Amino acid sequence: MVARAASRPFASLNPNLNCCRPTQKLNEVVAMREFPADVEYNERGEGLALLLLPGSFGTGSGWKAVTDRLARSYRIVTTSLLGYGATAERRPLGNATMSHQTEVIDRLLERIGEPAHVVGHSFGALAALAHAIAGTIKPASLMLVEANPLGLLKTSGEAGLYAMFGAMTHDYFAEFEANRPDAARHVIDFYGGEGTFAAFPAKVRDYVIKTTPANIRDWSSGTPFEPAPSAYHQIAATTLVVRGGNSHPAMMRIAEILAEAIPQARLETIDGGSHFLPATHPAELARLLDAHVGAGDT
């Protein structure tokens, strides 16, 4: 595997966007149901609605360094995915599917009640993709940060890069089954470079260890997610694909394939960044998000 310098994430212009105004209330056409009490929901600010989905081992607070730069201009909604933060786990330990995440995202968008721009990081970006393909309430736009739909590597003939994930998860799953507490270091170091997990503060390492069962479910549901290429072609939302310039080679290639597969997508690379961009490069992400979403208001 290619060696990379460890990052230190100590936290987990498009005129077509004019259609997405806060005055267009989705609850005029979607019957509102009682929002589930076991799904995390935090909101602040006013303006165009943003829904931010964190990655594995993350919570909604992991976006704070990004959203603090945008709170005066946008209605910001953060959450945690299934099994993290204040969102309860609903997936079985085996045979989980992305449909569980898709359902939760639909409920979040239903509560927001207006067209929302969906932003996802890592597994949160994969969840956003799965929802854009199969969800009921479509996003106003997408911003996919270090998204990891592994199946794109298989369908694009990148067997060597795909195998890198398989080698990592083989060791990870074996150590999880053997009850080794720090088994998830394989995932963290795969994405961030050798030594990234060890560089986390004790509090962060403890949270990663605590939520490892949720991450196992992330892999069991995300790895089999292999929609046909035509499914990506049918995503109508304007999409910004973001990758770190120092990311794992497999993730770099996934971003390229993804940007080519979605009709209204473009690719941005953050120089010097790796996988954990919301923690290491929040200013750059906030700038890109503001340009991507705010351009529809100019």
KOLPA-433315 format. One line per field, with one value per residue: x, z, y of N, C-alpha, C in turn; residue in one letter. Coordinates in pm, whole numbers. Each point is the difference from the previous one (the first is absolute). Layout:
N
nx: X:...
nz: Z:...
ny: Y:...
cax: X:...
caz: Z:...
cay: Y:...
cx: X:...
cz: Z:...
cy: Y:...
r: A:...
END
This chain:
298
nx: 84:-44:120:-67:27:4:-130:-40:-103:9:-88:-75:-629:-100:-38:23:76:-41:-14:107:-109:29:-53:72:-108:86:-25:1:99:77:-76:-5:100:-29:92:77:-29:29:-34:130:-42:91:-53:57:-22:4:-80:73:-71:86:12:71:52:33:128:54:-35:-87:-18:-117:52:29:-117:15:122:-80:-96:98:54:-111:2:67:26:2:-103:66:-11:33:59:-28:80:-61:-24:-11:71:-103:51:-112:58:-24:127:-22:66:-82:32:71:-89:26:-100:67:115:-41:-58:110:72:-88:8:131:-1:-78:78:104:-75:119:23:75:112:27:69:86:53:85:-29:4:109:41:-39:61:99:-2:-10:98:46:-20:37:-93:60:10:134:9:105:116:61:83:34:101:-91:-59:-63:43:-128:20:86:-91:-103:104:8:-22:26:114:-62:-94:101:42:-125:-2:125:-39:-117:78:103:-73:-69:117:54:-101:2:128:-91:79:14:127:-85:-76:116:-36:-123:25:92:-94:-91:52:48:107:-51:-99:-35:128:-12:-111:-65:25:-61:69:116:-37:-36:114:63:-65:23:99:-90:-20:131:-3:-108:77:101:-78:-40:116:69:-116:10:-57:-60:-82:96:-104:8:131:-17:-85:109:-106:33:19:115:53:97:31:128:76:90:-2:-118:-55:90:-54:10:122:13:-53:64:102:-19:-19:99:52:-45:8:-109:-52:110:71:130:17:127:3:90:81:-121:-46:-32:58:-48:-116:95:62:-105:-52:100:80:-49:6:117:34:-48:52:109:-2:-38:82:67:-89:55:103
nz: 0:-66:44:98:2:129:-19:56:-37:82:-84:37:-2299:115:-109:-25:99:-87:-37:73:6:114:-91:-63:71:31:119:-108:-35:109:27:94:39:111:29:-39:124:-66:-71:3:52:-60:32:-88:11:-96:-99:-110:-8:98:-49:113:-72:122:8:-22:120:-76:41:18:122:-73:-33:132:-24:-72:79:89:-114:16:132:-38:-88:80:-31:109:-54:120:-19:51:-66:-48:131:-36:92:-24:-108:29:33:-129:-35:-64:81:-56:-129:52:-30:-108:-14:102:-58:-113:76:74:-111:-48:118:-12:-128:39:106:-81:-81:-54:-126:22:16:-47:114:-54:108:-84:104:55:-77:41:124:-22:-52:97:79:-65:6:127:50:86:94:-121:2:53:68:-47:118:-72:128:-77:-96:52:-115:74:-19:1:94:47:-11:51:40:115:-44:-38:-34:-61:-42:-9:-33:-87:-29:0:-62:-72:17:-41:-89:-34:14:-71:-81:5:-8:-100:108:-41:-32:36:64:-47:34:121:17:-47:60:122:-18:-7:117:-89:14:1:-101:-7:58:126:16:-106:41:121:-63:-69:111:66:-110:27:87:18:10:73:53:15:31:86:20:20:40:32:36:-100:0:-95:-90:-57:120:-16:-123:80:68:28:125:1:-34:120:-65:126:-28:86:-20:130:-53:52:-75:75:103:-39:-30:116:49:-72:32:125:-14:-58:104:80:-72:112:-13:97:-23:132:-4:128:-44:25:-46:100:72:110:-116:52:44:-112:-82:116:-3:-53:87:96:-51:-17:121:48:-74:41:121:46:-93:54:91:-83
ny: -119:104:38:54:130:-23:17:115:-73:98:-49:-61:1243:-49:68:-129:49:91:-126:11:71:62:85:-91:-11:-95:54:79:-84:8:-103:93:-78:-63:92:-101:-33:-112:108:19:115:77:117:83:132:92:-37:-22:-110:-31:-121:-7:-97:-38:-32:-119:-44:65:124:55:-9:-107:57:15:-43:-79:-45:13:-36:-74:-2:106:-94:-108:-75:-30:-119:-46:-114:-117:-80:-106:-6:128:68:83:-57:-64:-114:-23:-9:-113:-81:-87:5:99:94:70:-85:-51:32:-55:-90:-3:2:-86:-60:14:-35:-97:-15:6:-72:6:35:-103:68:-119:2:-84:-56:-59:-79:120:13:-121:32:117:-72:-91:106:64:-126:-32:117:38:71:47:-2:123:-42:-46:-14:-73:-7:-38:-1:-109:23:-102:-25:132:-41:-85:84:65:-127:63:-123:52:111:-71:-74:124:29:-100:35:126:-19:-79:82:102:-71:-53:119:48:-106:36:99:32:76:3:-96:103:-19:-121:32:48:-95:-82:73:5:-121:-76:-36:10:-128:-32:87:-71:100:-31:117:41:-51:45:112:-3:-36:94:71:-82:-50:130:15:-110:56:107:-80:-65:126:64:-106:-60:127:-63:117:-24:13:-56:-58:5:-49:-61:25:72:-18:131:-53:22:-59:-25:11:-68:94:-32:-17:-109:-67:-95:83:28:-128:-37:104:-42:-127:37:87:-108:-71:105:17:51:-71:55:-8:6:39:-34:85:-100:-23:-72:-105:46:42:-45:-82:-37:10:42:88:-93:-88:91:35:-126:-28:111:-26:-124:33:95:-69:-80:80:-13
cax: -84:77:16:-36:19:-123:-66:-33:-136:-33:-144:-55:-58:-86:-131:-108:-40:-104:-125:2:-22:-66:-144:-63:-10:-30:-111:-125:-32:37:-71:95:-17:77:142:45:73:133:85:57:-37:39:-23:26:14:-109:43:-8:21:109:0:137:9:138:44:9:64:-23:-130:-30:92:122:-9:-9:101:-50:-127:19:33:-115:-125:-70:-58:-74:-68:90:-50:98:-52:95:-54:-46:98:95:-61:-132:-82:3:30:-117:44:51:146:27:-99:-53:-1:-3:-139:-22:47:-85:-125:25:21:-133:-68:65:-43:-142:-9:50:-120:29:114:123:125:52:146:42:143:36:-119:-113:-14:-58:-141:-64:-11:-104:-129:-28:-44:-118:-84:-126:14:130:76:10:130:85:144:48:137:67:-101:64:-74:107:-43:41:130:-22:-64:90:118:111:4:110:-39:-108:59:61:-103:-21:110:-14:-115:27:67:-90:-109:57:30:-128:-53:86:-23:108:-69:42:-4:-36:117:26:-80:48:132:-17:-44:79:143:46:20:-109:-77:81:12:-124:-7:-59:-146:-43:25:-101:-128:15:-13:-139:-93:46:-109:-74:82:-10:-126:23:68:-85:-104:57:81:-82:-72:57:-105:45:48:-113:-60:73:-35:-135:1:-24:48:133:83:141:79:120:98:125:112:87:-83:39:-18:-132:-99:22:-58:-145:-50:2:-105:-129:-24:-32:-123:-118:-3:26:99:137:95:93:103:56:143:50:-101:-15:-138:-79:-2:-76:81:130:-12:-138:-16:-10:-130:-103:7:-53:-143:-66:0:-86:-142:-35:-1:-137:-67:60
caz: 0:-9:129:-3:128:81:32:141:15:141:14:-125:20:-102:-6:10:139:35:30:136:94:123:-5:-57:114:-37:76:-71:-80:77:127:110:103:120:-22:97:113:9:-108:39:-87:53:-102:32:-114:-95:-139:-71:95:-19:85:0:47:33:-38:106:123:16:41:-62:48:-80:-104:63:-53:-131:9:68:-104:-89:78:-19:-135:-36:98:8:74:15:57:2:-69:86:91:47:64:60:-93:40:-102:-46:-97:56:-10:-131:-105:-2:-133:4:10:135:0:-92:70:99:-73:-42:115:29:-101:25:111:-46:-60:-119:-72:77:-63:85:3:72:6:11:-3:-12:-143:-61:36:-82:-134:1:11:-125:-97:40:96:-46:-8:-63:47:-89:-60:77:15:45:46:23:-8:-19:-64:-47:-118:-122:-41:-67:-130:-87:-30:90:94:94:102:79:86:116:104:47:87:127:76:44:130:91:44:78:134:66:44:109:113:23:14:-94:-136:-96:-42:-140:-83:17:-62:-145:-58:39:2:116:120:24:118:119:23:57:146:61:-4:-135:-17:77:-73:-114:50:44:-114:-102:-54:-100:-121:-66:-76:-113:-104:-50:-85:-105:-97:-107:-75:-135:-100:-139:-38:-43:117:22:-110:22:107:-65:83:-21:97:16:56:62:51:49:-91:55:39:-46:-146:-34:20:-108:-123:17:-23:-144:-64:44:-68:-139:-11:28:-112:37:106:-26:98:63:82:102:11:134:81:-8:7:106:-38:88:117:-35:-97:5:-73:-142:-23:12:-120:-112:21:-22:-144:-65:33:-10:-139:-50:44:-58
cay: 119:123:68:142:66:-1:126:4:53:-19:14:-46:108:-56:64:-98:-16:97:-70:-53:108:-42:20:-118:-90:-138:-55:25:-118:-118:-6:0:-100:30:-27:-100:57:-58:51:130:112:130:102:140:90:20:11:-127:-109:-96:-119:-51:-139:-35:-132:-100:43:143:51:129:103:-3:102:132:93:43:72:129:98:14:8:127:7:-120:-83:-114:-117:-107:-124:-111:-116:-108:-59:101:116:-22:-77:-141:-101:-74:-99:-126:-10:-56:23:137:62:146:47:53:139:76:31:105:126:46:56:128:97:25:95:131:56:81:-60:10:-38:-108:-7:-119:-33:-140:-84:91:30:-120:0:103:-56:-103:69:72:-100:-78:70:59:146:17:116:115:-23:-90:22:-131:19:-128:-106:-131:-110:-88:-74:69:-52:-128:18:77:-79:33:-112:16:97:-59:-103:66:3:-137:-40:71:-48:-137:9:72:-88:-109:51:27:-128:-46:92:95:129:103:-54:105:77:-35:91:137:14:-18:126:117:-26:-75:81:95:-41:22:145:52:7:-119:9:-35:-144:-73:6:-90:-136:-20:-5:-95:-83:77:6:-131:5:89:-77:-109:58:82:-74:-59:103:2:26:5:134:84:63:125:88:53:101:128:112:56:-72:34:-110:57:-97:56:-22:-104:-113:-133:-9:-54:106:97:-53:-1:136:26:-79:54:128:-30:-79:83:96:138:-5:45:-50:95:-62:90:-26:-25:-67:-144:-45:60:140:90:34:59:109:52:126:-31:-62:103:83:-77:-19:129:26:-101:24:140:47:0:121:120
cx: 88:8:-30:25:-131:-54:-39:-138:-49:-148:-63:-71:-96:-138:-115:-49:-108:-133:-14:-12:-70:-151:-73:-6:-38:-120:-135:-42:35:-74:100:-36:79:144:49:89:143:90:47:-38:37:-8:37:9:-123:58:-23:38:115:-19:137:6:146:35:-4:83:-23:-138:-23:96:131:2:15:100:-37:-122:12:30:-118:-130:-76:-76:-93:-77:74:-60:111:-64:116:-66:-29:115:101:-76:-131:-94:14:35:-128:39:41:151:43:-111:-68:3:-4:-141:-30:42:-89:-130:19:21:-131:-75:59:-46:-147:-17:49:-110:21:118:131:118:69:151:39:149:17:-124:-127:-24:-54:-149:-77:-19:-112:-138:-36:-52:-135:-94:-123:12:139:71:-4:133:77:141:55:149:62:-102:67:-94:98:-36:40:136:-15:-56:87:130:121:13:110:-33:-110:57:66:-100:-21:108:-12:-115:17:64:-90:-107:53:31:-127:-59:81:-8:120:-60:35:1:-24:118:34:-74:57:133:-5:-34:95:149:41:28:-112:-79:77:12:-128:16:-72:-152:-53:23:-106:-134:4:-18:-144:-94:47:-112:-85:78:2:-127:13:64:-91:-112:58:77:-86:-77:67:-111:60:49:-114:-67:67:-35:-135:-7:-9:59:137:90:144:69:132:90:120:114:96:-79:55:-25:-136:-108:15:-69:-152:-58:-3:-113:-136:-33:-33:-136:-126:-4:38:100:131:86:88:97:56:145:40:-97:3:-148:-86:-13:-86:79:125:-9:-141:-20:-17:-135:-111:-2:-60:-151:-77:-7:-95:-148:-38:-4:-139:-78:50:-79
cz: 0:136:-16:136:74:16:147:18:142:23:-114:-73:-108:-1:11:142:42:33:148:104:125:-4:-58:107:-44:76:-59:-80:72:134:114:101:121:-21:107:108:7:-118:38:-100:71:-111:53:-129:-87:-140:-71:95:-43:97:-10:68:30:-48:116:116:28:55:-69:42:-78:-112:56:-58:-140:16:74:-100:-90:71:-22:-131:-34:119:3:88:3:69:18:-71:99:83:57:67:66:-93:30:-118:-36:-87:69:-16:-131:-97:8:-143:16:12:139:8:-89:67:100:-69:-51:117:40:-99:15:113:-41:-76:-117:-73:76:-82:94:-17:80:-4:15:-7:-5:-144:-75:31:-83:-144:-8:7:-129:-106:37:95:-63:-22:-53:51:-101:-73:91:8:68:30:31:5:-30:-53:-69:-129:-130:-49:-75:-140:-98:-27:87:109:104:112:90:99:123:115:57:94:137:82:45:138:105:56:87:143:76:55:118:122:32:2:-110:-145:-104:-40:-146:-94:6:-71:-151:-65:30:-5:129:117:30:125:128:33:55:151:56:-10:-137:-25:73:-73:-122:44:38:-117:-111:-50:-104:-130:-74:-84:-119:-115:-58:-88:-119:-106:-109:-84:-137:-103:-140:-33:-42:117:32:-109:22:116:-65:75:-46:113:-1:69:49:50:55:-93:46:43:-54:-151:-42:14:-107:-128:9:-29:-149:-71:33:-71:-147:-16:20:-101:37:116:-46:119:51:87:96:22:146:90:-18:17:95:-17:90:123:-38:-92:-1:-79:-149:-33:7:-124:-119:11:-26:-148:-73:20:-27:-141:-58:39:-68:-120
cy: 125:66:147:59:6:140:-4:64:-23:30:-81:120:-29:64:-97:-18:98:-66:-29:109:-49:13:-120:-107:-140:-53:37:-124:-129:3:-13:-108:42:-41:-98:61:-51:36:140:109:130:103:138:79:7:15:-132:-113:-91:-116:-64:-136:-33:-140:-97:55:149:29:134:109:3:101:142:99:49:89:133:111:31:34:130:6:-114:-57:-133:-108:-105:-119:-97:-118:-111:-58:97:115:-36:-75:-149:-90:-75:-118:-130:-4:-63:35:136:53:152:54:57:147:87:41:113:135:55:65:136:108:34:101:139:73:92:-63:25:-50:-98:-10:-123:-20:-150:-89:85:41:-120:-8:103:-49:-103:64:72:-96:-59:72:62:150:30:126:114:-1:-94:55:-125:11:-137:-115:-134:-109:-95:-72:66:-48:-132:19:77:-73:29:-106:14:97:-55:-102:61:9:-139:-47:66:-56:-145:1:64:-94:-113:46:36:-129:-56:93:87:140:102:-50:109:87:-29:97:142:20:-21:133:116:-19:-68:94:97:-37:27:148:61:16:-123:1:-42:-150:-83:-1:-92:-145:-30:-21:-94:-92:74:7:-133:-6:95:-77:-109:52:76:-77:-64:103:18:24:1:140:93:69:133:102:69:100:137:117:47:-50:51:-117:58:-112:76:-34:-107:-123:-132:-8:-54:106:109:-46:-6:138:33:-72:58:130:-19:-65:83:114:143:7:63:-39:113:-79:103:-39:-19:-75:-150:-33:84:152:89:43:77:120:59:128:-25:-64:102:88:-73:-17:129:33:-94:30:144:54:4:123:125:46
r: M:V:A:R:A:A:S:R:P:F:A:S:L:N:P:N:L:N:C:C:R:P:T:Q:K:L:N:E:V:V:A:M:R:E:F:P:A:D:V:E:Y:N:E:R:G:E:G:L:A:L:L:L:L:P:G:S:F:G:T:G:S:G:W:K:A:V:T:D:R:L:A:R:S:Y:R:I:V:T:T:S:L:L:G:Y:G:A:T:A:E:R:R:P:L:G:N:A:T:M:S:H:Q:T:E:V:I:D:R:L:L:E:R:I:G:E:P:A:H:V:V:G:H:S:F:G:A:L:A:A:L:A:H:A:I:A:G:T:I:K:P:A:S:L:M:L:V:E:A:N:P:L:G:L:L:K:T:S:G:E:A:G:L:Y:A:M:F:G:A:M:T:H:D:Y:F:A:E:F:E:A:N:R:P:D:A:A:R:H:V:I:D:F:Y:G:G:E:G:T:F:A:A:F:P:A:K:V:R:D:Y:V:I:K:T:T:P:A:N:I:R:D:W:S:S:G:T:P:F:E:P:A:P:S:A:Y:H:Q:I:A:A:T:T:L:V:V:R:G:G:N:S:H:P:A:M:M:R:I:A:E:I:L:A:E:A:I:P:Q:A:R:L:E:T:I:D:G:G:S:H:F:L:P:A:T:H:P:A:E:L:A:R:L:L:D:A:H:V:G:A:G:D:T
END
